[in-house]
């Protein structure tokens, strides 16, 4: 298992409530779901373009 780092941020109370509710309804792990959301965001074409442009790949 790879080392994991803590990431902090702030969201609105409504987004927090909805996210936690859906994660619980799907019986998923909160941290894994946040990581999945971040990966999806990073895979957007505009973000992939920046990653490639600045050689930020894995």
Predicted model as a PDB file, atoms N, CA, C, CB and O in Angstrom, pLDDT in the B-factor column:
MODEL        1                                                                  
ATOM      1  N   UNK A   1       0.846  -1.187   0.000  1.00 56.00           N  
ATOM      2  CA  UNK A   1       0.000   0.000   0.000  1.00 56.00           C  
ATOM      3  C   UNK A   1       0.888   1.245   0.000  1.00 56.00           C  
ATOM      4  CB  UNK A   1      -0.961   0.001   1.228  1.00 56.00           C  
ATOM      5  O   UNK A   1       1.844   1.333   0.770  1.00 56.00           O  
ATOM      6  N   UNK A   2       0.568   2.194  -0.858  1.00 76.00           N  
ATOM      7  CA  UNK A   2       1.386   3.396  -0.941  1.00 76.00           C  
ATOM      8  C   UNK A   2       1.077   4.349   0.216  1.00 76.00           C  
ATOM      9  CB  UNK A   2       1.162   4.101  -2.284  1.00 76.00           C  
ATOM     10  O   UNK A   2       0.007   4.306   0.824  1.00 76.00           O  
ATOM     11  N   UNK A   3       2.048   5.199   0.489  1.00 89.00           N  
ATOM     12  CA  UNK A   3       1.880   6.196   1.545  1.00 89.00           C  
ATOM     13  C   UNK A   3       0.788   7.180   1.136  1.00 89.00           C  
ATOM     14  CB  UNK A   3       3.218   6.942   1.829  1.00 89.00           C  
ATOM     15  O   UNK A   3       0.700   7.566  -0.030  1.00 89.00           O  
ATOM     16  N   UNK A   4      -0.033   7.581   2.083  1.00 91.00           N  
ATOM     17  CA  UNK A   4      -1.098   8.542   1.805  1.00 91.00           C  
ATOM     18  C   UNK A   4      -0.826   9.820   2.572  1.00 91.00           C  
ATOM     19  CB  UNK A   4      -2.487   7.965   2.177  1.00 91.00           C  
ATOM     20  O   UNK A   4      -0.300   9.789   3.684  1.00 91.00           O  
ATOM     21  N   UNK A   5      -1.187  10.941   1.973  1.00 93.00           N  
ATOM     22  CA  UNK A   5      -1.021  12.259   2.586  1.00 93.00           C  
ATOM     23  C   UNK A   5      -2.385  12.860   2.887  1.00 93.00           C  
ATOM     24  CB  UNK A   5      -0.206  13.199   1.667  1.00 93.00           C  
ATOM     25  O   UNK A   5      -3.351  12.647   2.154  1.00 93.00           O  
ATOM     26  N   UNK A   6      -2.445  13.608   3.969  1.00 94.00           N  
ATOM     27  CA  UNK A   6      -3.679  14.302   4.323  1.00 94.00           C  
ATOM     28  C   UNK A   6      -3.811  15.547   3.457  1.00 94.00           C  
ATOM     29  CB  UNK A   6      -3.701  14.674   5.835  1.00 94.00           C  
ATOM     30  O   UNK A   6      -2.836  16.259   3.217  1.00 94.00           O  
ATOM     31  N   UNK A   7      -5.026  15.797   2.995  1.00 93.00           N  
ATOM     32  CA  UNK A   7      -5.330  16.972   2.189  1.00 93.00           C  
ATOM     33  C   UNK A   7      -6.510  17.667   2.853  1.00 93.00           C  
ATOM     34  CB  UNK A   7      -5.646  16.592   0.686  1.00 93.00           C  
ATOM     35  O   UNK A   7      -7.522  17.032   3.152  1.00 93.00           O  
ATOM     36  N   UNK A   8      -6.383  18.966   3.082  1.00 94.00           N  
ATOM     37  CA  UNK A   8      -7.461  19.694   3.755  1.00 94.00           C  
ATOM     38  C   UNK A   8      -8.033  20.762   2.840  1.00 94.00           C  
ATOM     39  CB  UNK A   8      -6.957  20.329   5.060  1.00 94.00           C  
ATOM     40  O   UNK A   8      -7.328  21.340   2.013  1.00 94.00           O  
ATOM     41  N   UNK A   9      -9.308  21.008   3.001  1.00 95.00           N  
ATOM     42  CA  UNK A   9      -9.984  22.047   2.241  1.00 95.00           C  
ATOM     43  C   UNK A   9     -11.322  22.338   2.905  1.00 95.00           C  
ATOM     44  CB  UNK A   9     -10.174  21.625   0.754  1.00 95.00           C  
ATOM     45  O   UNK A   9     -11.732  21.647   3.839  1.00 95.00           O  
ATOM     46  N   UNK A  10     -11.981  23.347   2.420  1.00 97.00           N  
ATOM     47  CA  UNK A  10     -13.263  23.744   2.981  1.00 97.00           C  
ATOM     48  C   UNK A  10     -14.340  23.704   1.904  1.00 97.00           C  
ATOM     49  CB  UNK A  10     -13.173  25.149   3.602  1.00 97.00           C  
ATOM     50  O   UNK A  10     -14.110  24.117   0.767  1.00 97.00           O  
ATOM     51  N   UNK A  11     -15.501  23.208   2.267  1.00 97.00           N  
ATOM     52  CA  UNK A  11     -16.656  23.168   1.376  1.00 97.00           C  
ATOM     53  C   UNK A  11     -17.854  23.725   2.129  1.00 97.00           C  
ATOM     54  CB  UNK A  11     -16.937  21.715   0.865  1.00 97.00           C  
ATOM     55  O   UNK A  11     -17.839  23.849   3.354  1.00 97.00           O  
ATOM     56  N   UNK A  12     -18.886  24.056   1.373  1.00 98.00           N  
ATOM     57  CA  UNK A  12     -20.098  24.586   2.004  1.00 98.00           C  
ATOM     58  C   UNK A  12     -20.759  23.490   2.846  1.00 98.00           C  
ATOM     59  CB  UNK A  12     -21.092  25.127   0.928  1.00 98.00           C  
ATOM     60  O   UNK A  12     -20.565  22.303   2.586  1.00 98.00           O  
ATOM     61  N   UNK A  13     -21.528  23.887   3.839  1.00 98.00           N  
ATOM     62  CA  UNK A  13     -22.233  22.895   4.650  1.00 98.00           C  
ATOM     63  C   UNK A  13     -23.141  21.988   3.805  1.00 98.00           C  
ATOM     64  CB  UNK A  13     -23.059  23.598   5.720  1.00 98.00           C  
ATOM     65  O   UNK A  13     -23.252  20.794   4.082  1.00 98.00           O  
ATOM     66  N   UNK A  14     -23.779  22.544   2.793  1.00 98.00           N  
ATOM     67  CA  UNK A  14     -24.673  21.755   1.947  1.00 98.00           C  
ATOM     68  C   UNK A  14     -23.891  20.720   1.140  1.00 98.00           C  
ATOM     69  CB  UNK A  14     -25.463  22.672   1.002  1.00 98.00           C  
ATOM     70  O   UNK A  14     -24.321  19.570   1.050  1.00 98.00           O  
ATOM     71  N   UNK A  15     -22.764  21.095   0.558  1.00 98.00           N  
ATOM     72  CA  UNK A  15     -21.943  20.145  -0.190  1.00 98.00           C  
ATOM     73  C   UNK A  15     -21.414  19.062   0.743  1.00 98.00           C  
ATOM     74  CB  UNK A  15     -20.775  20.867  -0.893  1.00 98.00           C  
ATOM     75  O   UNK A  15     -21.392  17.886   0.378  1.00 98.00           O  
ATOM     76  N   UNK A  16     -20.996  19.442   1.920  1.00 98.00           N  
ATOM     77  CA  UNK A  16     -20.520  18.485   2.922  1.00 98.00           C  
ATOM     78  C   UNK A  16     -21.617  17.481   3.277  1.00 98.00           C  
ATOM     79  CB  UNK A  16     -20.045  19.224   4.189  1.00 98.00           C  
ATOM     80  O   UNK A  16     -21.373  16.275   3.312  1.00 98.00           O  
ATOM     81  N   UNK A  17     -22.812  17.979   3.536  1.00 98.00           N  
ATOM     82  CA  UNK A  17     -23.932  17.113   3.907  1.00 98.00           C  
ATOM     83  C   UNK A  17     -24.269  16.140   2.791  1.00 98.00           C  
ATOM     84  CB  UNK A  17     -25.160  17.949   4.257  1.00 98.00           C  
ATOM     85  O   UNK A  17     -24.414  14.941   3.029  1.00 98.00           O  
ATOM     86  N   UNK A  18     -24.395  16.656   1.566  1.00 98.00           N  
ATOM     87  CA  UNK A  18     -24.747  15.809   0.428  1.00 98.00           C  
ATOM     88  C   UNK A  18     -23.677  14.765   0.144  1.00 98.00           C  
ATOM     89  CB  UNK A  18     -24.974  16.662  -0.808  1.00 98.00           C  
ATOM     90  O   UNK A  18     -23.984  13.595  -0.084  1.00 98.00           O  
ATOM     91  N   UNK A  19     -22.422  15.193   0.158  1.00 98.00           N  
ATOM     92  CA  UNK A  19     -21.321  14.274  -0.129  1.00 98.00           C  
ATOM     93  C   UNK A  19     -21.296  13.140   0.883  1.00 98.00           C  
ATOM     94  CB  UNK A  19     -19.976  15.018  -0.126  1.00 98.00           C  
ATOM     95  O   UNK A  19     -21.234  11.968   0.511  1.00 98.00           O  
ATOM     96  N   UNK A  20     -21.345  13.488   2.153  1.00 97.00           N  
ATOM     97  CA  UNK A  20     -21.304  12.467   3.199  1.00 97.00           C  
ATOM     98  C   UNK A  20     -22.509  11.536   3.126  1.00 97.00           C  
ATOM     99  CB  UNK A  20     -21.241  13.122   4.571  1.00 97.00           C  
ATOM    100  O   UNK A  20     -22.377  10.334   3.359  1.00 97.00           O  
ATOM    101  N   UNK A  21     -23.674  12.075   2.807  1.00 98.00           N  
ATOM    102  CA  UNK A  21     -24.880  11.256   2.709  1.00 98.00           C  
ATOM    103  C   UNK A  21     -24.767  10.251   1.561  1.00 98.00           C  
ATOM    104  CB  UNK A  21     -26.117  12.148   2.513  1.00 98.00           C  
ATOM    105  O   UNK A  21     -25.087   9.075   1.732  1.00 98.00           O  
ATOM    106  N   UNK A  22     -24.315  10.709   0.398  1.00 98.00           N  
ATOM    107  CA  UNK A  22     -24.200   9.812  -0.758  1.00 98.00           C  
ATOM    108  C   UNK A  22     -23.122   8.761  -0.511  1.00 98.00           C  
ATOM    109  CB  UNK A  22     -23.882  10.613  -2.041  1.00 98.00           C  
ATOM    110  O   UNK A  22     -23.305   7.591  -0.846  1.00 98.00           O  
ATOM    111  N   UNK A  23     -22.002   9.174   0.072  1.00 98.00           N  
ATOM    112  CA  UNK A  23     -20.936   8.211   0.393  1.00 98.00           C  
ATOM    113  C   UNK A  23     -21.483   7.130   1.330  1.00 98.00           C  
ATOM    114  CB  UNK A  23     -19.712   8.933   1.047  1.00 98.00           C  
ATOM    115  O   UNK A  23     -21.215   5.945   1.133  1.00 98.00           O  
ATOM    116  N   UNK A  24     -22.239   7.532   2.336  1.00 97.00           N  
ATOM    117  CA  UNK A  24     -22.800   6.565   3.280  1.00 97.00           C  
ATOM    118  C   UNK A  24     -23.823   5.657   2.604  1.00 97.00           C  
ATOM    119  CB  UNK A  24     -23.446   7.292   4.461  1.00 97.00           C  
ATOM    120  O   UNK A  24     -23.834   4.449   2.843  1.00 97.00           O  
ATOM    121  N   UNK A  25     -24.681   6.233   1.761  1.00 98.00           N  
ATOM    122  CA  UNK A  25     -25.684   5.430   1.065  1.00 98.00           C  
ATOM    123  C   UNK A  25     -25.040   4.391   0.150  1.00 98.00           C  
ATOM    124  CB  UNK A  25     -26.609   6.331   0.256  1.00 98.00           C  
ATOM    125  O   UNK A  25     -25.589   3.307  -0.046  1.00 98.00           O  
ATOM    126  N   UNK A  26     -23.896   4.718  -0.400  1.00 97.00           N  
ATOM    127  CA  UNK A  26     -23.188   3.785  -1.284  1.00 97.00           C  
ATOM    128  C   UNK A  26     -22.271   2.852  -0.494  1.00 97.00           C  
ATOM    129  CB  UNK A  26     -22.372   4.558  -2.327  1.00 97.00           C  
ATOM    130  O   UNK A  26     -21.600   1.996  -1.070  1.00 97.00           O  
ATOM    131  N   UNK A  27     -22.247   3.026   0.839  1.00 97.00           N  
ATOM    132  CA  UNK A  27     -21.399   2.222   1.718  1.00 97.00           C  
ATOM    133  C   UNK A  27     -19.939   2.274   1.272  1.00 97.00           C  
ATOM    134  CB  UNK A  27     -21.890   0.768   1.747  1.00 97.00           C  
ATOM    135  O   UNK A  27     -19.258   1.252   1.174  1.00 97.00           O  
ATOM    136  N   UNK A  28     -19.484   3.491   1.006  1.00 97.00           N  
ATOM    137  CA  UNK A  28     -18.115   3.722   0.541  1.00 97.00           C  
ATOM    138  C   UNK A  28     -17.287   4.374   1.638  1.00 97.00           C  
ATOM    139  CB  UNK A  28     -18.109   4.601  -0.724  1.00 97.00           C  
ATOM    140  O   UNK A  28     -17.825   4.849   2.638  1.00 97.00           O  
ATOM    141  N   UNK A  29     -15.987   4.390   1.442  1.00 95.00           N  
ATOM    142  CA  UNK A  29     -15.047   5.032   2.350  1.00 95.00           C  
ATOM    143  C   UNK A  29     -14.903   6.496   1.935  1.00 95.00           C  
ATOM    144  CB  UNK A  29     -13.661   4.303   2.341  1.00 95.00           C  
ATOM    145  O   UNK A  29     -14.701   6.791   0.757  1.00 95.00           O  
ATOM    146  N   UNK A  30     -15.005   7.412   2.900  1.00 96.00           N  
ATOM    147  CA  UNK A  30     -14.940   8.838   2.619  1.00 96.00           C  
ATOM    148  C   UNK A  30     -13.619   9.221   1.955  1.00 96.00           C  
ATOM    149  CB  UNK A  30     -15.129   9.631   3.902  1.00 96.00           C  
ATOM    150  O   UNK A  30     -13.628   9.929   0.948  1.00 96.00           O  
ATOM    151  N   UNK A  31     -12.502   8.779   2.486  1.00 95.00           N  
ATOM    152  CA  UNK A  31     -11.194   9.136   1.922  1.00 95.00           C  
ATOM    153  C   UNK A  31     -11.020   8.605   0.506  1.00 95.00           C  
ATOM    154  CB  UNK A  31     -10.075   8.604   2.808  1.00 95.00           C  
ATOM    155  O   UNK A  31     -10.519   9.310  -0.369  1.00 95.00           O  
ATOM    156  N   UNK A  32     -11.432   7.372   0.284  1.00 95.00           N  
ATOM    157  CA  UNK A  32     -11.312   6.797  -1.063  1.00 95.00           C  
ATOM    158  C   UNK A  32     -12.183   7.547  -2.060  1.00 95.00           C  
ATOM    159  CB  UNK A  32     -11.696   5.312  -1.049  1.00 95.00           C  
ATOM    160  O   UNK A  32     -11.795   7.731  -3.214  1.00 95.00           O  
ATOM    161  N   UNK A  33     -13.355   7.978  -1.619  1.00 97.00           N  
ATOM    162  CA  UNK A  33     -14.267   8.703  -2.502  1.00 97.00           C  
ATOM    163  C   UNK A  33     -13.723  10.088  -2.832  1.00 97.00           C  
ATOM    164  CB  UNK A  33     -15.652   8.821  -1.859  1.00 97.00           C  
ATOM    165  O   UNK A  33     -13.861  10.554  -3.963  1.00 97.00           O  
ATOM    166  N   UNK A  34     -13.111  10.745  -1.865  1.00 97.00           N  
ATOM    167  CA  UNK A  34     -12.473  12.044  -2.128  1.00 97.00           C  
ATOM    168  C   UNK A  34     -11.332  11.855  -3.120  1.00 97.00           C  
ATOM    169  CB  UNK A  34     -11.949  12.690  -0.808  1.00 97.00           C  
ATOM    170  O   UNK A  34     -11.185  12.653  -4.046  1.00 97.00           O  
ATOM    171  N   UNK A  35     -10.526  10.817  -2.943  1.00 96.00           N  
ATOM    172  CA  UNK A  35      -9.424  10.546  -3.868  1.00 96.00           C  
ATOM    173  C   UNK A  35      -9.959  10.291  -5.276  1.00 96.00           C  
ATOM    174  CB  UNK A  35      -8.594   9.338  -3.383  1.00 96.00           C  
ATOM    175  O   UNK A  35      -9.377  10.759  -6.254  1.00 96.00           O  
ATOM    176  N   UNK A  36     -11.051   9.559  -5.380  1.00 97.00           N  
ATOM    177  CA  UNK A  36     -11.671   9.290  -6.684  1.00 97.00           C  
ATOM    178  C   UNK A  36     -12.133  10.590  -7.339  1.00 97.00           C  
ATOM    179  CB  UNK A  36     -12.864   8.319  -6.528  1.00 97.00           C  
ATOM    180  O   UNK A  36     -11.932  10.787  -8.538  1.00 97.00           O  
ATOM    181  N   UNK A  37     -12.751  11.477  -6.557  1.00 97.00           N  
ATOM    182  CA  UNK A  37     -13.216  12.764  -7.083  1.00 97.00           C  
ATOM    183  C   UNK A  37     -12.041  13.614  -7.563  1.00 97.00           C  
ATOM    184  CB  UNK A  37     -14.017  13.526  -6.012  1.00 97.00           C  
ATOM    185  O   UNK A  37     -12.132  14.271  -8.600  1.00 97.00           O  
ATOM    186  N   UNK A  38     -10.947  13.603  -6.818  1.00 97.00           N  
ATOM    187  CA  UNK A  38      -9.762  14.360  -7.223  1.00 97.00           C  
ATOM    188  C   UNK A  38      -9.150  13.792  -8.497  1.00 97.00           C  
ATOM    189  CB  UNK A  38      -8.723  14.361  -6.103  1.00 97.00           C  
ATOM    190  O   UNK A  38      -8.712  14.544  -9.368  1.00 97.00           O  
ATOM    191  N   UNK A  39      -9.120  12.467  -8.607  1.00 96.00           N  
ATOM    192  CA  UNK A  39      -8.599  11.845  -9.827  1.00 96.00           C  
ATOM    193  C   UNK A  39      -9.460  12.207 -11.027  1.00 96.00           C  
ATOM    194  CB  UNK A  39      -8.528  10.320  -9.669  1.00 96.00           C  
ATOM    195  O   UNK A  39      -8.938  12.496 -12.103  1.00 96.00           O  
ATOM    196  N   UNK A  40     -10.779  12.192 -10.848  1.00 98.00           N  
ATOM    197  CA  UNK A  40     -11.675  12.587 -11.939  1.00 98.00           C  
ATOM    198  C   UNK A  40     -11.417  14.025 -12.356  1.00 98.00           C  
ATOM    199  CB  UNK A  40     -13.143  12.417 -11.522  1.00 98.00           C  
ATOM    200  O   UNK A  40     -11.396  14.328 -13.549  1.00 98.00           O  
ATOM    201  N   UNK A  41     -11.221  14.905 -11.399  1.00 98.00           N  
ATOM    202  CA  UNK A  41     -10.957  16.315 -11.687  1.00 98.00           C  
ATOM    203  C   UNK A  41      -9.627  16.472 -12.435  1.00 98.00           C  
ATOM    204  CB  UNK A  41     -10.938  17.138 -10.379  1.00 98.00           C  
ATOM    205  O   UNK A  41      -9.532  17.223 -13.406  1.00 98.00           O  
ATOM    206  N   UNK A  42      -8.615  15.758 -11.970  1.00 97.00           N  
ATOM    207  CA  UNK A  42      -7.308  15.838 -12.629  1.00 97.00           C  
ATOM    208  C   UNK A  42      -7.330  15.256 -14.037  1.00 97.00           C  
ATOM    209  CB  UNK A  42      -6.265  15.116 -11.801  1.00 97.00           C  
ATOM    210  O   UNK A  42      -6.495  15.623 -14.864  1.00 97.00           O  
ATOM    211  N   UNK A  43      -8.257  14.367 -14.323  1.00 97.00           N  
ATOM    212  CA  UNK A  43      -8.363  13.762 -15.651  1.00 97.00           C  
ATOM    213  C   UNK A  43      -9.128  14.616 -16.653  1.00 97.00           C  
ATOM    214  CB  UNK A  43      -9.023  12.425 -15.542  1.00 97.00           C  
ATOM    215  O   UNK A  43      -9.233  14.244 -17.822  1.00 97.00           O  
ATOM    216  N   UNK A  44      -9.665  15.752 -16.220  1.00 98.00           N  
ATOM    217  CA  UNK A  44     -10.313  16.663 -17.160  1.00 98.00           C  
ATOM    218  C   UNK A  44      -9.280  17.115 -18.185  1.00 98.00           C  
ATOM    219  CB  UNK A  44     -10.943  17.887 -16.422  1.00 98.00           C  
ATOM    220  O   UNK A  44      -8.123  17.346 -17.835  1.00 98.00           O  
ATOM    221  N   UNK A  45      -9.685  17.245 -19.443  1.00 98.00           N  
ATOM    222  CA  UNK A  45      -8.723  17.608 -20.493  1.00 98.00           C  
ATOM    223  C   UNK A  45      -7.899  18.861 -20.197  1.00 98.00           C  
ATOM    224  CB  UNK A  45      -9.451  17.807 -21.777  1.00 98.00           C  
ATOM    225  O   UNK A  45      -6.699  18.888 -20.471  1.00 98.00           O  
ATOM    226  N   UNK A  46      -8.521  19.886 -19.646  1.00 98.00           N  
ATOM    227  CA  UNK A  46      -7.775  21.124 -19.374  1.00 98.00           C  
ATOM    228  C   UNK A  46      -6.716  20.923 -18.301  1.00 98.00           C  
ATOM    229  CB  UNK A  46      -8.731  22.235 -18.948  1.00 98.00           C  
ATOM    230  O   UNK A  46      -5.660  21.554 -18.342  1.00 98.00           O  
ATOM    231  N   UNK A  47      -6.992  20.047 -17.340  1.00 97.00           N  
ATOM    232  CA  UNK A  47      -6.006  19.771 -16.292  1.00 97.00           C  
ATOM    233  C   UNK A  47      -4.917  18.837 -16.815  1.00 97.00           C  
ATOM    234  CB  UNK A  47      -6.690  19.155 -15.053  1.00 97.00           C  
ATOM    235  O   UNK A  47      -3.749  18.983 -16.455  1.00 97.00           O  
ATOM    236  N   UNK A  48      -5.296  17.876 -17.665  1.00 96.00           N  
ATOM    237  CA  UNK A  48      -4.301  17.004 -18.272  1.00 96.00           C  
ATOM    238  C   UNK A  48      -3.335  17.803 -19.145  1.00 96.00           C  
ATOM    239  CB  UNK A  48      -4.985  15.912 -19.098  1.00 96.00           C  
ATOM    240  O   UNK A  48      -2.141  17.508 -19.205  1.00 96.00           O  
ATOM    241  N   UNK A  49      -3.869  18.812 -19.815  1.00 97.00           N  
ATOM    242  CA  UNK A  49      -3.031  19.684 -20.643  1.00 97.00           C  
ATOM    243  C   UNK A  49      -1.977  20.388 -19.783  1.00 97.00           C  
ATOM    244  CB  UNK A  49      -3.902  20.727 -21.385  1.00 97.00           C  
ATOM    245  O   UNK A  49      -0.810  20.462 -20.168  1.00 97.00           O  
ATOM    246  N   UNK A  50      -2.383  20.899 -18.629  1.00 97.00           N  
ATOM    247  CA  UNK A  50      -1.439  21.563 -17.724  1.00 97.00           C  
ATOM    248  C   UNK A  50      -0.416  20.574 -17.160  1.00 97.00           C  
ATOM    249  CB  UNK A  50      -2.196  22.245 -16.574  1.00 97.00           C  
ATOM    250  O   UNK A  50       0.764  20.900 -17.031  1.00 97.00           O  
ATOM    251  N   UNK A  51      -0.871  19.383 -16.832  1.00 97.00           N  
ATOM    252  CA  UNK A  51       0.025  18.360 -16.293  1.00 97.00           C  
ATOM    253  C   UNK A  51       1.100  18.024 -17.320  1.00 97.00           C  
ATOM    254  CB  UNK A  51      -0.765  17.087 -15.896  1.00 97.00           C  
ATOM    255  O   UNK A  51       2.279  17.919 -16.982  1.00 97.00           O  
ATOM    256  N   UNK A  52       0.692  17.857 -18.568  1.00 96.00           N  
ATOM    257  CA  UNK A  52       1.657  17.533 -19.631  1.00 96.00           C  
ATOM    258  C   UNK A  52       2.569  18.728 -19.913  1.00 96.00           C  
ATOM    259  CB  UNK A  52       0.920  17.109 -20.926  1.00 96.00           C  
ATOM    260  O   UNK A  52       3.779  18.564 -20.067  1.00 96.00           O  
ATOM    261  N   UNK A  53       1.997  19.914 -19.979  1.00 96.00           N  
ATOM    262  CA  UNK A  53       2.768  21.126 -20.296  1.00 96.00           C  
ATOM    263  C   UNK A  53       3.880  21.360 -19.271  1.00 96.00           C  
ATOM    264  CB  UNK A  53       1.837  22.355 -20.350  1.00 96.00           C  
ATOM    265  O   UNK A  53       4.975  21.801 -19.622  1.00 96.00           O  
ATOM    266  N   UNK A  54       3.591  21.063 -18.014  1.00 96.00           N  
ATOM    267  CA  UNK A  54       4.541  21.332 -16.938  1.00 96.00           C  
ATOM    268  C   UNK A  54       5.238  20.064 -16.421  1.00 96.00           C  
ATOM    269  CB  UNK A  54       3.828  22.020 -15.796  1.00 96.00           C  
ATOM    270  O   UNK A  54       5.869  20.081 -15.364  1.00 96.00           O  
ATOM    271  N   UNK A  55       5.115  18.970 -17.177  1.00 96.00           N  
ATOM    272  CA  UNK A  55       5.770  17.708 -16.827  1.00 96.00           C  
ATOM    273  C   UNK A  55       5.478  17.282 -15.391  1.00 96.00           C  
ATOM    274  CB  UNK A  55       7.268  17.827 -17.028  1.00 96.00           C  
ATOM    275  O   UNK A  55       6.390  16.961 -14.629  1.00 96.00           O  
ATOM    276  N   UNK A  56       4.203  17.285 -15.038  1.00 95.00           N  
ATOM    277  CA  UNK A  56       3.793  16.942 -13.667  1.00 95.00           C  
ATOM    278  C   UNK A  56       3.310  15.512 -13.545  1.00 95.00           C  
ATOM    279  CB  UNK A  56       2.703  17.877 -13.199  1.00 95.00           C  
ATOM    280  O   UNK A  56       2.839  15.114 -12.480  1.00 95.00           O  
ATOM    281  N   UNK A  57       3.415  14.731 -14.606  1.00 84.00           N  
ATOM    282  CA  UNK A  57       2.919  13.360 -14.604  1.00 84.00           C  
ATOM    283  C   UNK A  57       3.602  12.497 -13.564  1.00 84.00           C  
ATOM    284  CB  UNK A  57       3.098  12.746 -15.960  1.00 84.00           C  
ATOM    285  O   UNK A  57       4.614  12.881 -12.977  1.00 84.00           O  
ATOM    286  N   UNK A  58       3.031  11.322 -13.346  1.00 68.00           N  
ATOM    287  CA  UNK A  58       3.506  10.376 -12.324  1.00 68.00           C  
ATOM    288  C   UNK A  58       4.898   9.910 -12.577  1.00 68.00           C  
ATOM    289  CB  UNK A  58       2.607   9.191 -12.247  1.00 68.00           C  
ATOM    290  O   UNK A  58       5.432   9.114 -11.805  1.00 68.00           O  
TER     291      UNK A  58                                                      
ENDMDL                                                                          
END                                                                             
